Amino acid sequence: MITVTINGKEIKLEKPVTVLEAARSAGIKIPTLCYHEQLEKYGGCRLCLVEVEKMPRLQTACTLMAADGMVVRTETEAIADVRRGVLEFLLINHPLDCPYCDKAGECELQDLVEKYGPTTGRFKEKKRKAPESLEDPVLVRNMERCVVCTRCVRMCEGVQGAAAIGVINRGGHSHVEPFSGGRFECEYCGNCVSACPVGAIMSRLHRHSYRPWQLVSETETICPYCGVGCTLVAQVRDDVIKRVVPRIGTPVNNGLLCSRGRFGYEFVGSKERLTTPLIKKNGVLEQSTWEEAIGFVARRLGELKTRYGGDAIAGIASPRCTNEDNYVFQKFMRVALGTNNIDSTARTGYAGAQAFIENIFGQGATANLIPGLANADAVLIAGGDPTAVNPILGLQIRSCARKGGNILTIGHVKGVRHYNPAELKPNVHTEAALLEGVVTALKEKKGLPGSIQTLESKIKEIHRPLDDAARTCGVTEKDLAAFVEALSTASTPALVIGKEVIQSAGGSYNLLLLSAVAYLVNARIHLLSERANEQGVVDMGCAPDLLPGCRPLSYVEFRRRYEAAWKSPIPEKQGMTIFDMIDAAKAGSLRALYVMGENPVFNLPNAKGVEAALRGLELLVVQDIFMTETARMADVVFPALSWAEREGTFTNMERRLQLLRKAVNREGMEDWRIVVEVAGNMGVRMHFSSAEDIFAEITRVSPLHRDLSYEELEKSGIYPYKGEPLRGVTGDIAVAKPAAGDGGGLFLGIERPLFHSGTLSRRAPGLVKIYETAVARISPATAAARSLKEGDMVRVSSVIGYLELPVAVDFAVRDALVMITNNFEGRGALSLMELVLDPVLRAPVADKTAVTIEKAGR
Amino acid sequence: MFSEAAVREIQEIRAKYPTARAALLPAIYVAQREFGWLTPEAYEAVSDLLGVPRAIARGVGTFYAMYRQKPMGRHVVQLCTNVSCMILGAERLVDFLKSRFGLEPGGTTQDGRFSLVIMECIGACGTAPAMLVNDDFYENLTEKSIEEILGKYR
């Protein structure tokens, strides 16, 4: 126990901390500028100077460790003098432009000067001038206001790991700049904005549109973009979200955000939002009323159900909608329409992969804490760049590397390239052979643990010596052996699985091999998730074979229990997957499709084929916040409320349940309420008046969510679930091995950029300004072989169609791939992709579409 | 892009230091020699080769006065005008360089032959005035000797 006396107050400390931390723990304020609790100590601003008895000079409280018996004074006349002097120096070059600085009111320098003076400066010299830099689309840099505390630089390098900005020049000329001197060209996390104590780096999104004291409310809610589920604070004025900031202490992101979370909120206030229900009349969508549209949908669904039976109708739920929306929607499909035809785009990878892994290890196998990754001693990354797909999870991997953990990657992972990763870059379509080699070697090194027999019997069948694996994949045996060694000696390894491996040819076999690796080295598994509620949509039973809580429909005793709770029979027959629905629509056996918050015409492979299939439907109903490609084809479009306008819960990839809170008001209905109204018009009463009501039913019905309440979620969400995970329902492990490789040629790859997410980010001007348009991303070798250079217009063609795009040459792209995003209207990668499904995962195979690339005709 | 020899040189430099960042100063010198001055490409080349982020490399390079932050002539004259040199006539030499060669402090001759940098003490107070031309050291300078010395640099 350490005892220090600060300003006459005795403070007892459990563990060694600095004098500053000790003072703060006792509620004593010491002024600081360069100190930031998430950053390394710096001791640069000299504002935290304090008197310590028996020490000759004033000491910086932020760097001085509190020692037993220390007597400290933080506010004396001498200290105040020094602080006044320091501030006078800081103001030498400061423009004193508080009246139009956006930071005024929450500026740490302003507050300090107000408290300690000086009221006038004695320096007569001219101030250093630097024009405000507006070269960047989302960040504005004003170096006249900069006090060179380096918080932004330390944040960028030490926490974000991007090191995109640095202090340049020396002495009075020092200031902060990105490498280019103009555009930041960085990861645009904006964490430098959070770190800046003054108005030197700020967001342009809300420039000059409010003063901090004019914000009328702050709402803590969950980010709508990816599956990490960061807590963000939406600051609102006039029912418009003016700014989104993080908060230190939140469970997943702890004071950090990524580009999407911080700069992607403007879609909420977009003028393109749908405002009234639309009904197609004579081929044109016309404005209608809620009453008419709901009545029309209810009547048509009733007619079609009577004529063709419930199984001629299907529903697509949404990984962007809340658990409450999805629960109500699947209940509507099962109870009101009498069909299990309900699925979501989680089917394109996440759902199948998770089911596969849980079938081996049990439910909850992928529900691992994201911050825990930082404490792993090795992280194996397979199938994508976590720093782009799930950026905040990516930061934990970087943090792991900084603490000395090994980063192992299969393929080049751009976001960790500065962290000395052990990279294995197998030839295209040879990942399975590589993993077979790894599993064989690990099996010999570690032996079989003997706990999961189904998996061990599969592992016993795997045999590929390292030299053979290395030869087949085009990697060196030395690298491969070192890779295996690093894995086998790790004591707390983690495995991060991305969609590229799930959607590879032989995805189920690759997942089996990765599961085997995880089993042999006892690694925790993290499954990357691109949508905020991808886990939730599955957990709510929006799947043709699962009931809420992921209980299999095929188990009659489960079904009986749900039937009793819902007071309605549940059809026994398994429903259609999202891909079955498209096939059935094409074949004519599906007559109606109800889409809630999804855009299958853009987000499923072979867009034209999906579009043609949907054209044959007798009824297409779409609920969305924007006029999407799918909504344009609909017979009825319902405008829904967006994420910021309602309550509900999201389940993140850790299976943490978190509460969404209403930040802004808007007229209209939540997705669930529209569904409840339609059901009511069909004579099926669902007695819900709020999201909380629905959640209460979920916790009664789903064993996984048992005994939870909004009240408990209020604090920081719930992890882990208190409910009962499903164990012991493991069957045989079915896998489908990939066919032999196709040799040379180019294949289509899906680029998953840090700055976009599905089709939502298109409506966020901040993100569009950062990443403006679709490109065909190719390797320098591919470009050289075809005499293509950056910016050339090319035609990328597959058997399905073609796209004309500008070329971007990128060293991080594999030679065999042409990478295209699936975010921009009319230019989505999936529009070129053939639909081939993995027979086990029932997810599309995304790496087998052969493409050609040539200069576009002029 | 670096020449192969420069790449080897930087790799040898790197091997002498425990961390990549420690090798930045000598590596930036090599880049300055290769590119003539510290162009954005020079920083990029150093950064890629050492695996140090670009913004950091530039931050280090811009801190030190002896790195060239702008294009310079083929030969760089670094003349001291600090106390000893000043007392012994360095300021006359500055005027001479201006009138004879058209060389202003901080400037470059029209033909790109010389650049002049005014230095603060190069440790030759006993033999002042003194200057450096590129890496060569000259002392006890007079107007006559400067003319002769610079005549050797084409």
Interface residues (C-beta under 8 A of the other chain):
Chain A: E157 A162 A163 A164 I165 G166 V167 I168 N169 R170 E177 P178 F179 S180 H418
Chain B: P40 Y43 G51 P53 R54 A55 I56 R58 G59 T62 F63 Y64 A65
